[in-house]
Amino acid sequence: MVEWELSQGIQELLPEARMEATALPHYPELQLFLLNDDYPQHGLPAEVVTQLMDNPLYWIFCWASGQVLARFLRDDPSWVAGKRVLDFGCGSGVVAIAAALGGAREVIACDIDPLALTATRRNARLNAVDITLASNYFDVEGEIDLIIVADVLYDSENLIWLQRFVERSGTVLIADSRVKDFNYPPYVQIEQCEACTLPDLDESREFRDVRIYHAGPNWEL
């Protein structure tokens, strides 16, 4: 059923597309089902481009910020070990899975797109981890030790969530490649590195520049 849901979701918009298990270049222990790397991304018919803009399939890619934040948690699992973690806007589930692999007590993957949740469930199974799924952030009950967020600030309307996160959890990690003049106290930049989306969308260099921001207890730079 999971396979069918995802296949239908893709092929309704991209008839020739398929999903392939792909290991992340800088985190090869973590695999995701992503759009096939040889899919002809250029020269798509105008009606297909319009449909994709109206119904973006975020979960068929592993975006640069998601990869960077996943690797950050792999390199220092103390951020998540033994904690209850919420991944906001989980997409493919890459950061949620990294948190689970890092020893989180519970990981809640939240996304308003039902197919993103289906993809996250499938990818969690691929990596042999358990993840709780939630379609509404406000329906998640109980204390959250850490909120993790990657690639959601592309829309300025989402900036309001920055305050909601710090009101809900004592610690927040945000990875983003879109907002360069990031000045939203109490968030501070703690990491910067380069990564590309998988499969590679040949994005400009500025969108490969990923920064991680932290809000919470003092962090030793």
Sequence and secondary structure as in RCSB ss.txt:
>XXXX:A:sequence
MVEWELSQGIQELLPEARMEATALPHYPELQLFLLNDDYPQHGLPAEVVTQLMDNPLYWIFCWASGQVLARFLRD
DPSWVAGKRVLDFGCGSGVVAIAAALGGAREVIACDIDPLALTATRRNARLNAVDITLASNYFDVEGEIDLIIVA
DVLYDSENLIWLQRFVERSGTVLIADSRVKDFNYPPYVQIEQCEACTLPDLDESREFRDVRIYHAGPNWEL
>XXXX:A:secstr
 HHHHHHHHHHTT TT  EEEEEETTEEEEEEEEE TT   SS  HHHHHHHHHS  GGGSB HHHHHHHHHHHH
 GGGTTT EEEEET TT HHHHHHHHTT SEEEEE S HHHHHHHHHHHHHTT   EEES GGG  S BSEEEEE
S TTSGGGGGHHHHHHHHBS EEEEESS SS   TT EEEEEEE   BS     GGGGEEEEEEESS    
